[in-house]
Amino acid sequence: TKAPAAAPTAAAAAAAPTTAAAPAAAGKVIELRAHARADSEIDGYAKNIEAFNKKFEGKFKAVYEGFPGGELYVKQETLMAGGTIGDIHYAHQSQIKYQEYAKKNLAVAIDSYLAKDSETKLTDWPQRAQDALKVIDGKVFGLPVRGQVAWMFIYWNRDMLKKAGIAEPTPDWTLEQMIEAAKKVKQSASWPEEFYPCGYSWGGFEQLVGNVRRFNGEVLDPGNGPGKKAMMDSAPAVQMAKWFYDNIKAKLFSPRTYGAKEFGEGKLAFYFGRLAGERGAVNNAAGKNFEWTFDISPKGPTGRRGGFLSIDTQQINAASKNKDAAWELLKALTSKDAGVNLALQPAGSLTPGFRKDVYCSDQLLNDARFPKTAMKANCDNIDQPEGFTYPGNLRLTQPGAVQDIINKYMNDIADLKAEPTPAYMKQMNEELQKILDEPSI
């Protein structure tokens, strides 16, 4: 996919006042605009906007302007450059947009708002999220609208395993046990050519981090926060790459393009290293085809499961002319009720607001669409210890940056075009290090 365009500088983003504008005249309704992903937020975000408008009727009126997920940053940054951006914009930490917008003065530091607000406190979110929000100059430049310790779940076809006489996964499962079960599934019937026992996660930077962590390694050093040194030639990284290569070659693992659709069509028995937030997509893909469930992913050789702290934030745009009103909207969009609404959507991403009072709320634990054991595993995800890492110079999604190097080397492994020998992984590591040694954007 095409990398998002570089974010405009503050100067290019038209006049961006650094202080809140004066309150609107008495009786005048302040209009606000908020941006998010039209295909992921679906109706949950619209409900949250509606609730905000009802609460502040006659004072504020917010409008939701969603963009297709693949175009989100191109669209947002075009509006930033043209001086027509809304008051609240979207910013993934995993795609470095939270950090980039903060460094380029395109997002407002909200520490002063947090200090004086009686309703919203930074402690509403887990400590790891609080720390992640302060990665730029120790200041807070947004609040989590969603979040998860990503790539930590395994889905399985219960009917298929029962028919094959294979015991279902448990939280104590290891990757080795999963492979043994995959072999038994493969031997249990005469499968069509498009069937594979296991699907998996592949492609993005955070998926790679999660996969290497399953083997107790890291993609970057340090392994939490801004990484300076590439580690893809380390023993755990080489072990991870060879493990995937060998299982893909043995046809135990599917092509890397397989996903929820193929799982729902019965073309996979297991779908592992995935997101709990995909449960809506899996549910809609499987329909009534078969019974399925999900739980925590199997443990790697050292007991580590992998994972990546992935937080999506919303920020007040520096060009907003109504920052005080935008703060009220930001609070509403990241509240407990808002996080629950996103998790209860009929489709799109069901990743909740990254708050324990959301993840472990009665509404989520008792979501009738999914087994209670699965939703309890989802609740427990908020306490998983894995952190997040990113290139210290923020060079991830730009053309020729870290993500492009990952695509070049890792996709050839999955496509069986290249064997992940130590020499191959060293070459990949050297290219990554060249990027990491460049100046910060």
KEVORO-633246 format. One line per 2 residues: for each residue z, x, y of N, C-alpha, C. Coordinates in steps of 0.2 Angstrom, whole numbers, m for minus. Atoms other than C-alpha are relative to their C-alpha. Example, Ala and Ser with C-alpha at 12.3 -4.5 7.8 and 13.67 -1.06 7.14 Angstrom:
# residues 2
0:4:m6:39:62:m22:0:4:6 | m1:m4:m6:36:68:m5:3:m4:5
***
This chain:
# residues 441
0:4:m6:0:0:0:0:4:6 | 0:m3:m7:m3:5:18:7:1:3
m6:m2:m3:12:14:26:1:m4:6 | 0:4:m7:19:4:41:m1:5:5
1:m5:m6:14:11:58:7:2:2 | m6:m3:m3:26:22:67:3:m5:5
m3:5:m5:38:12:78:m1:3:7 | 2:m2:m7:34:13:96:7:3:3
m6:m3:m4:46:23:108:2:m5:4 | m3:5:m4:57:14:119:m4:m1:7
5:1:m6:45:18:134:m6:m4:m2 | 6:4:1:31:10:125:1:m7:m2
m2:7:2:41:m5:121:1:m4:6 | m1:3:m7:40:m11:139:7:1:2
m7:0:m3:55:m13:150:5:m2:m5 | m5:1:5:70:m12:138:7:0:4
m7:m1:m3:86:m16:148:5:2:m5 | m5:m3:4:101:m7:142:7:m4:0
m6:4:0:114:m20:147:m2:m7:0 | 1:7:1:115:m39:144:m2:m3:7
2:4:m5:106:m50:156:5:m4:3 | m5:5:m3:115:m61:168:m1:m7:m4
1:6:4:119:m78:160:m5:m5:3 | 5:5:m3:106:m92:162:4:m5:5
m3:5:m5:109:m105:176:3:m5:m4 | m3:5:3:120:m119:172:m5:m5:m3
4:5:2:112:m132:161:m7:2:m3 | 7:m2:3:97:m121:156:1:3:m7
m1:m3:7:95:m118:137:m3:6:m1 | 3:m7:2:92:m100:132:m3:0:m6
4:0:6:78:m98:120:0:7:m3 | 0:m6:3:79:m85:107:m5:0:m6
5:m1:5:67:m78:94:3:5:m5 | m2:m5:5:71:m70:77:m5:1:m5
5:m2:5:60:m61:65:3:2:m7 | m2:m2:7:62:m59:46:m6:m1:m4
5:0:5:51:m60:30:m1:m7:m2 | 2:7:2:42:m76:28:0:m2:m7
1:1:7:39:m74:10:7:1:m4 | m7:m1:4:57:m68:5:5:m5:3
m6:4:m3:68:m78:17:m1:m8:m2 | 2:7:2:59:m95:13:4:m5:4
m3:5:m3:70:m109:17:7:1:2 | m7:m2:m2:87:m101:18:1:2:7
0:m3:m7:83:m92:34:m1:m6:5 | 1:6:m5:77:m108:42:6:m4:0
m7:4:0:93:m117:37:5:3:4 | m5:m3:m4:103:m104:45:m2:0:8
2:1:m6:93:m105:61:1:m7:3 | m2:7:m2:95:m124:61:7:m1:1
m8:0:m1:114:m122:59:2:3:6 | m1:m3:m7:114:m111:74:m2:m4:6
2:5:m6:104:m123:85:5:m6:0 | m5:6:0:116:m137:80:6:2:3
m6:m2:m3:131:m127:84:0:1:7 | 0:m1:m7:125:m122:101:m5:m4:3
4:5:m3:115:m137:105:1:m1:8 | m1:0:m7:112:m138:124:1:7:3
m2:m6:m3:116:m120:126:m5:6:m2 | 5:m5:3:105:m109:114:m5:m4:m4
5:2:4:89:m113:105:m4:6:m3 | 3:m5:3:83:m101:92:m6:m2:m4
7:1:3:65:m100:84:0:6:m5 | 1:m5:5:62:m91:67:m8:1:0
7:m2:1:46:m81:67:m1:5:m6 | 0:m4:6:43:m75:49:m7:4:0
6:m3:2:30:m62:44:0:2:m7 | 1:m2:8:23:m58:26:4:7:m1
m4:m6:1:34:m45:19:m4:7:0 | 4:m6:0:20:m32:17:m2:2:7
2:m1:m7:16:m34:36:5:0:5 | m5:1:m5:33:m36:43:1:6:5
m1:m5:m5:34:m19:51:m6:1:5 | 6:m1:m4:16:m18:57:1:m5:5
m1:5:m5:19:m35:65:5:1:5 | m6:m1:m4:36:m31:72:m2:5:5
1:m5:m4:31:m15:79:m6:m1:5 | 5:2:m5:15:m22:87:3:m4:6
m4:4:m5:26:m34:96:4:4:5 | m4:m5:m3:38:m20:101:m5:4:5
5:m4:m4:23:m10:108:m2:m4:6 | 2:5:m5:17:m25:118:5:m3:4
m5:3:m4:33:m30:125:1:m7:m1 | m1:7:2:33:m47:116:4:m1:m6
m5:1:6:46:m44:102:5:m5:2 | m5:5:m1:59:m57:99:7:4:1
m7:m2:m2:78:m55:102:3:3:m6 | m2:m3:6:82:m51:84:m5:2:m5
5:m2:5:72:m41:72:3:3:m6 | m2:m2:7:73:m35:54:m1:7:m1
0:m7:1:77:m18:48:3:2:m6 | m3:m3:7:79:m11:30:3:7:2
m2:m7:0:90:4:29:m4:4:m5 | 3:m4:5:81:9:13:m7:2:2
7:m2:m2:64:10:22:1:3:7 | m2:m4:m5:73:19:36:m1:m3:7
2:4:m6:69:6:49:6:m1:4 | m6:1:m4:87:3:54:2:7:4
m1:m6:m3:89:22:57:m5:2:6 | 6:m2:m5:72:24:66:1:m4:6
m1:4:m6:75:9:78:6:2:4 | m6:m3:m3:92:16:82:m2:6:4
1:m6:m3:86:33:86:m5:0:6 | 5:1:m5:71:27:96:2:m5:6
m3:4:m5:83:16:107:m4:m7:0 | 3:7:0:74:0:101:5:m5:m3
m5:4:2:90:m7:94:6:1:4 | m6:0:m4:106:m11:103:6:2:m4
m6:m1:3:122:m3:98:5:m5:2 | m4:6:m1:134:m17:95:8:1:0
m7:m2:0:151:m8:95:4:m4:5 | m4:3:m5:157:m16:111:0:m8:m2
m1:7:2:153:m34:105:5:0:m6 | m5:0:6:162:m30:88:7:0:3
m7:m1:m3:177:m24:98:3:m6:3 | m3:5:m4:179:m39:108:0:m7:m3
1:7:3:174:m53:96:6:m2:m5 | m5:2:4:187:m63:87:m2:m3:m6
2:3:6:176:m71:74:m3:5:m5 | 4:m5:4:166:m56:67:3:7:1
m2:m6:0:173:m40:62:m4:4:m5 | 4:m4:5:165:m25:53:3:0:m6
m3:0:6:178:m26:40:m2:m7:m4 | 3:5:4:169:m42:34:m4:2:m5
5:m4:5:158:m30:24:4:5:m3 | m3:m5:4:163:m18:11:0:7:4
m1:m7:m4:168:0:17:m6:4:m1 | 6:m4:1:152:8:10:m5:m3:5
5:2:m5:142:m4:21:2:2:7 | m2:m2:m7:152:0:36:m2:7:1
2:m7:m1:149:18:33:m7:1:1 | 7:0:m1:131:15:31:m3:m2:6
3:2:m7:129:6:47:2:5:6 | m1:m5:m5:136:21:56:m3:7:0
3:m6:1:124:34:51:m3:3:6 | 3:m3:m6:116:36:68:6:1:5
m4:m1:m6:128:44:81:7:m3:m1 | m6:3:2:143:35:72:1:m7:3
0:6:m3:138:19:81:m3:m5:m5 | 2:5:4:134:2:73:m6:m3:4
6:2:m3:116:m4:77:m3:m6:m3 | 2:6:3:115:m20:67:5:m2:m5
m4:3:5:123:m31:54:m4:m2:m7 | 3:2:7:119:m34:35:m2:m7:0
2:7:1:109:m50:33:0:m1:m8 | 0:0:7:107:m46:14:2:7:m2
m1:m6:2:112:m32:3:2:0:m8 | m2:0:7:115:m26:m15:0:8:m2
1:m6:3:117:m11:m26:m5:m1:m5 | 7:2:3:99:m12:m32:m1:4:m6
3:m2:6:90:m9:m48:5:1:m6 | m5:0:5:105:m12:m59:1:m5:m5
0:6:5:101:m27:m70:m5:0:m5 | 5:1:5:93:m31:m86:m1:m7:m2
1:6:2:85:m47:m90:m3:0:m7 | 3:0:7:81:m52:m108:m2:m8:m2
2:6:3:72:m66:m118:5:m2:m6 | m5:2:5:86:m74:m128:m3:m3:m6
4:3:6:74:m84:m139:m3:5:m4 | 4:m5:3:64:m69:m143:5:5:m4
m4:m4:3:79:m58:m148:3:m4:m6 | m3:4:5:87:m72:m158:m5:m1:m6
5:1:5:71:m75:m168:m1:7:m4 | 1:m7:4:70:m56:m172:6:2:m3
m6:m2:3:88:m55:m177:3:5:4 | m3:m6:m4:93:m43:m163:6:m2:4
m6:1:m4:110:m43:m155:m2:0:8 | 2:0:m7:109:m47:m136:4:6:3
m3:m5:m4:114:m34:m123:7:m2:2 | m7:1:m3:132:m32:m118:1:5:6
m1:m5:m5:139:m22:m103:2:7:m2 | m1:m7:3:143:m8:m115:m6:3:m2
7:m2:3:125:m6:m120:m1:7:4 | 3:m7:m2:117:12:m118:m7:m1:0
8:0:0:99:16:m114:m2:1:m7 | 2:m2:7:98:23:m132:0:m7:m4
m1:6:4:104:6:m139:m6:m5:2 | 5:4:m2:91:m3:m128:m7:2:m3
6:m2:3:77:8:m135:0:m1:m7 | 0:2:7:83:5:m153:m2:m7:0
2:7:0:82:m14:m149:m7:m1:1 | 7:1:m2:65:m12:m141:m4:2:m6
3:m2:6:59:m3:m157:0:m6:m5 | m1:6:5:66:m18:m168:m5:m6:2
4:5:m2:57:m30:m157:m7:1:m1 | 7:m2:1:41:m21:m158:m2:m1:m8
1:0:7:42:m21:m177:1:m7:m3 | m2:6:3:48:m39:m179:m6:m5:0
5:4:1:31:m47:m177:m7:3:2 | 7:m2:m2:12:m45:m174:m1:m2:7
0:2:m7:12:m45:m155:m7:1:2 | 7:m1:m4:m4:m47:m144:0:6:4
1:m6:m4:m10:m32:m135:4:1:6 | m3:0:m6:m3:m37:m119:8:0:0
m7:1:1:15:m38:m126:3:8:0 | m4:m7:0:28:m23:m123:7:m2:0
m7:1:0:46:m23:m127:4:0:6 | m4:m1:m6:52:m17:m110:m4:1:6
2:m1:m7:48:m19:m92:5:4:4 | m5:m4:m3:56:m8:m79:m1:1:7
1:0:m7:57:m3:m61:m3:7:2 | 4:m6:m2:45:10:m53:m3:m1:7
4:0:m5:36:15:m38:3:2:7 | m2:m1:m7:47:15:m22:6:6:m1
m5:m5:m1:59:28:m16:7:m2:m3 | m7:2:3:75:18:m20:0:m1:m8
1:1:8:68:14:m38:1:7:m3 | 0:m7:3:66:33:m41:7:2:1
m7:m2:m1:84:36:m34:4:m3:m6 | m4:3:5:91:23:m46:m2:2:m7
2:m3:7:81:30:m61:3:6:m1 | m2:m7:1:86:48:m58:8:m1:m1
m7:1:1:104:42:m56:2:m2:m7 | m2:2:7:104:34:m73:1:6:m5
m1:m6:4:103:52:m80:4:5:4 | m6:m3:m3:117:57:m68:m3:6:5
3:m5:m5:105:66:m55:m1:m3:6 | 1:2:m7:100:64:m37:m7:2:1
6:m2:m2:83:64:m29:1:5:6 | m1:m4:m6:90:72:m13:7:3:0
m6:m3:m1:105:83:m9:2:1:7 | m5:4:4:117:77:m3:m2:m7:m2
2:6:4:116:62:m14:2:m7:4 | m2:6:m4:124:50:m1:m1:2:8
1:m1:m7:118:49:17:m7:4:1 | 7:m3:m1:104:60:25:m1:6:m5
1:m5:4:97:71:12:m4:6:3 | 3:m6:m3:91:89:16:m4:4:m6
3:m4:5:86:96:m1:m3:m4:m6 | 3:4:5:74:89:m14:3:3:m7
m3:m2:6:81:89:m32:m4:m3:m6 | 4:3:5:66:82:m42:m2:5:m6
1:m4:5:65:98:m52:6:2:m4 | m6:m1:3:83:97:m58:m1:m3:m7
0:2:7:87:94:m76:0:m7:m1 | 0:7:0:92:76:m74:m7:m4:2
6:3:m2:76:72:m65:m6:1:m5 | 5:m1:5:65:80:m78:1:m4:m6
m2:5:6:75:71:m92:m2:m7:2 | 2:7:m2:72:55:m83:m8:m1:m1
8:1:0:53:57:m81:m2:1:m7 | 2:m1:7:51:63:m99:2:m6:m4
m2:6:3:61:48:m105:m5:m6:1 | 4:5:m2:50:36:m96:m7:1:m3
6:m2:3:34:45:m101:m1:m1:m7 | 0:0:7:38:46:m119:0:m8:m2
m1:7:2:43:27:m120:m6:m4:2 | 6:3:m2:27:22:m110:m5:2:m5
5:m3:5:17:33:m122:0:m4:m7 | m1:3:6:25:25:m137:m1:m8:0
1:7:m1:21:8:m130:6:m5:m1 | m6:3:m1:39:3:m129:1:m3:7
0:2:m7:37:2:m110:m6:m3:2 | 6:3:m3:25:m9:m101:m4:4:5
3:m3:m6:12:m4:m88:5:m1:6 | m5:1:m5:22:m1:m72:m2:m6:5
2:6:m4:13:m16:m64:3:m7:m3 | m3:6:3:22:m28:m76:6:m2:4
m6:2:m4:35:m39:m67:3:m7:m3 | m3:7:2:44:m56:m67:m5:m5:m3
5:5:3:27:m65:m70:m1:1:m7 | 1:m1:7:24:m56:m86:6:m1:m5
m6:2:4:42:m58:m92:0:m7:m1 | 0:8:0:41:m77:m88:m6:m2:m5
5:2:5:25:m77:m99:1:2:m7 | m2:m2:7:34:m70:m114:m3:7:m2
3:m6:2:25:m53:m113:5:6:0 | m6:m5:1:42:m43:m112:6:m3:m3
m7:2:2:58:m44:m121:5:1:4 | m5:m3:m5:68:m34:m109:m4:2:7
2:m1:m7:66:m32:m90:5:4:3 | m6:m4:m2:78:m18:m85:m1:4:6
0:m4:m6:83:m8:m70:m2:m5:6 | 3:5:m5:79:m24:m59:6:m2:4
m4:3:m5:87:m34:m45:3:m7:m3 | m3:7:2:99:m49:m48:m4:m5:5
3:4:m5:90:m55:m32:m7:m3:m3 | 7:2:3:74:m57:m43:1:m7:m4
m2:5:5:83:m71:m53:m4:m7:2 | 4:6:m2:74:m85:m43:m8:1:m2
7:m1:3:57:m77:m47:m1:0:m7 | 0:1:7:61:m75:m65:1:m7:m2
m1:7:2:67:m93:m66:m6:m4:1 | 6:3:m1:51:m99:m58:m5:2:m5
6:m3:4:40:m88:m69:1:m3:m7 | m2:2:7:49:m93:m85:0:m7:m1
0:7:1:51:m111:m82:4:m2:m6 | m4:3:6:56:m120:m98:m4:4:m6
3:m4:6:46:m107:m109:5:3:m5 | m5:m3:5:62:m99:m116:6:0:4
m7:m1:m3:80:m96:m113:1:7:2 | m1:m7:m2:84:m80:m104:7:0:4
m6:m1:m4:99:m72:m95:m1:7:3 | 0:m7:m2:103:m56:m86:8:3:1
m7:m3:0:118:m44:m85:m1:7:3 | 0:m7:m2:122:m26:m79:m4:4:m5
4:m4:3:110:m13:m84:4:5:m5 | m4:m5:5:114:m1:m99:2:6:3
m3:m6:m3:123:15:m96:m5:6:m2 | 4:m6:2:114:32:m96:4:4:m4
m3:m5:4:118:47:m106:7:2:2 | m6:m2:m2:133:51:m96:5:m6:2
m4:6:m2:139:33:m93:m2:m3:7 | 2:3:m6:131:31:m76:m6:m5:m1
5:5:1:120:16:m74:m5:0:5 | 5:0:m5:110:21:m59:2:m5:6
m1:5:m6:108:10:m43:m1:4:7 | 2:m3:m7:105:12:m24:3:m5:4
m3:5:m5:115:4:m10:m6:m2:5 | 6:2:m4:101:m6:m2:2:m6:5
m3:5:m5:106:m15:14:m6:m2:5 | 5:3:m5:94:m26:25:4:m2:6
m4:2:m6:100:m28:43:m4:m4:4 | 3:3:m6:96:m38:58:3:4:6
m2:m4:m6:97:m29:75:m2:m4:6 | 2:3:m7:97:m35:93:m5:5:3
5:m5:m2:81:m28:100:2:2:8 | m2:m3:m7:84:m17:116:m4:m4:5
3:3:m5:71:m27:125:2:m8:2 | m2:7:m1:80:m44:124:3:m1:7
m3:2:m6:84:m52:140:6:m4:0 | m6:4:1:98:m62:133:4:3:m6
m4:m4:5:109:m49:123:6:m4:m2 | m6:3:2:125:m59:124:m2:m6:m5
2:6:4:116:m75:117:m3:3:m7 | 3:m3:6:107:m63:104:6:2:m5
m6:m2:4:124:m57:98:3:m6:m4 | m2:6:4:129:m75:94:m5:m2:m6
5:1:5:113:m77:84:1:5:m6 | m1:m5:5:116:m61:75:6:m1:m4
m6:2:4:133:m66:70:m1:m6:m5 | 2:6:4:126:m83:64:m4:2:m6
5:m2:6:112:m75:53:4:5:m5 | m4:m4:5:125:m63:45:7:m2:m2
m6:3:2:139:m75:42:1:m1:m7 | m1:2:7:146:m80:26:m4:m6:m2
4:6:2:137:m97:26:m7:2:0 | 7:m3:0:121:m88:30:m2:3:m6
2:m4:6:122:m76:16:0:m4:m6 | 0:4:5:126:m90:4:m7:m4:0
6:4:m1:111:m100:10:m6:4:m3 | 6:m5:3:99:m85:6:0:0:m7
m1:m1:7:106:m83:m11:m1:m7:m4 | 1:6:3:104:m102:m15:m8:m3:1
7:3:m1:85:m103:m10:m3:m2:m7 | 4:2:6:73:m111:m23:m5:6:m2
4:m5:2:62:m96:m22:1:6:5 | m1:m6:m4:59:m79:m13:6:4:m2
m6:m4:2:73:m66:m13:6:m4:0 | m7:3:1:90:m72:m19:5:5:1
m5:m5:m2:99:m57:m13:5:m3:5 | m5:3:m4:115:m63:m5:1:4:6
m3:m4:m6:123:m58:12:5:5:m4 | m4:m5:4:132:m41:7:7:m1:2
m7:1:m1:149:m48:8:3:m3:m6 | m3:2:6:162:m51:m5:1:m8:0
m2:8:0:166:m69:1:m7:m4:m1 | 6:3:2:147:m72:m2:m1:1:m7
2:m2:7:144:m63:m18:4:m4:m5 | m4:3:5:159:m71:m27:3:m7:3
m2:7:m2:159:m88:m18:m1:m4:m6 | 0:5:5:161:m103:m29:m8:m3:0
7:2:0:143:m108:m23:m4:4:m5 | 5:m4:4:135:m93:m31:3:0:m7
m3:0:6:147:m92:m46:m2:m6:m4 | 1:7:3:143:m110:m50:m8:m2:1
7:2:0:124:m110:m47:m3:m2:m6 | 2:3:7:118:m121:m61:m6:2:m3
7:m2:2:101:m113:m62:1:6:m5 | m1:m6:3:109:m97:m70:6:0:m4
m6:0:4:122:m93:m84:5:3:4 | m6:m2:m4:139:m91:m77:2:8:m1
m1:m7:2:141:m74:m86:m5:5:5 | 5:m4:m4:125:m68:m76:3:0:7
m2:0:m7:132:m74:m59:7:4:1 | m6:m5:m1:149:m65:m63:m2:7:0
3:m7:0:139:m49:m66:m3:1:7 | 2:m1:m7:131:m52:m49:5:0:5
m6:0:m4:148:m55:m41:3:7:0 | m3:m7:1:154:m38:m48:m5:5:3
4:m5:m3:139:m29:m41:2:2:7 | m3:m2:m7:147:m29:m24:4:6:0
m5:m5:1:159:m17:m31:m2:7:m3 | 3:m5:3:147:m5:m39:1:6:5
m1:m6:m5:150:13:m32:m6:4:3 | 5:m4:m3:133:20:m29:m1:m1:7
2:0:m7:128:24:m12:m7:0:2 | 7:0:m2:112:26:m2:m1:7:3
2:m6:m2:102:41:2:m7:m1:4 | 6:0:m3:87:45:13:m2:6:3
2:m6:m3:77:59:20:3:1:7 | m3:m1:m6:87:67:34:m4:0:6
5:0:m6:72:69:45:m3:m7:1 | 3:7:0:68:50:42:m8:0:m2
7:0:2:51:55:35:m1:m3:m7 | 1:3:7:49:42:21:m6:m4:0
6:5:0:35:29:25:m6:2:4 | 6:m2:m4:24:38:37:m6:3:m5
5:m3:4:7:44:30:1:7:m2 | m1:m6:2:9:59:20:7:2:m1
m7:m2:1:28:58:19:3:m1:m7 | m3:m1:7:40:57:5:m2:m6:m5
3:5:5:34:40:m2:m6:1:m3 | 6:m2:3:17:46:m3:0:5:m5
m1:m5:5:22:61:m13:3:m3:m6 | m3:4:5:32:50:m24:m6:m4:m4
5:4:3:17:39:m27:m5:5:m4 | 4:m5:3:6:54:m31:2:2:m6
m3:m3:6:17:61:m44:2:m5:m5 | m4:5:5:27:47:m52:m5:m5:m3
4:5:3:13:35:m54:m5:3:m5 | 4:m4:5:2:48:m63:4:0:m7
m4:0:6:17:49:m75:0:m6:m4 | 0:6:3:18:31:m78:m7:m2:m3
7:2:2:m1:29:m80:m2:5:m5 | 1:m5:5:0:44:m93:m6:4:2
5:m4:m3:m12:54:m82:3:7:1 | m3:m6:0:1:68:m81:6:0:m4
m6:0:4:15:74:m92:5:4:5 | m5:m3:m4:31:78:m83:4:6:m2
m2:m7:2:33:96:m88:5:3:6 | m4:m4:m6:46:107:m78:m5:2:5
5:m3:m6:31:115:m69:m3:m6:4 | 3:5:m4:24:98:m64:5:m3:5
m5:3:m4:41:92:m58:2:5:6 | m1:m6:m6:43:109:m48:m5:m1:5
5:1:m5:27:106:m40:1:m6:5 | m2:6:m3:32:88:m35:6:2:5
m5:m1:m4:48:95:m28:m1:5:6 | 2:m5:m5:40:109:m18:m3:m4:6
4:4:m5:29:96:m9:5:m5:4 | m5:4:m3:44:85:m6:4:4:5
m4:m5:m4:54:100:1:m4:1:7 | 4:m2:m6:40:104:13:0:m6:5
0:6:m4:41:86:20:7:0:3 | m7:0:m2:60:87:21:2:6:6
m1:m6:m5:59:104:31:m3:m1:7 | 3:1:m7:49:96:45:5:m3:5
m5:2:m5:57:91:61:1:m8:m1 | m1:8:0:65:73:63:m4:m3:4
5:5:m4:54:59:69:4:m2:6
***
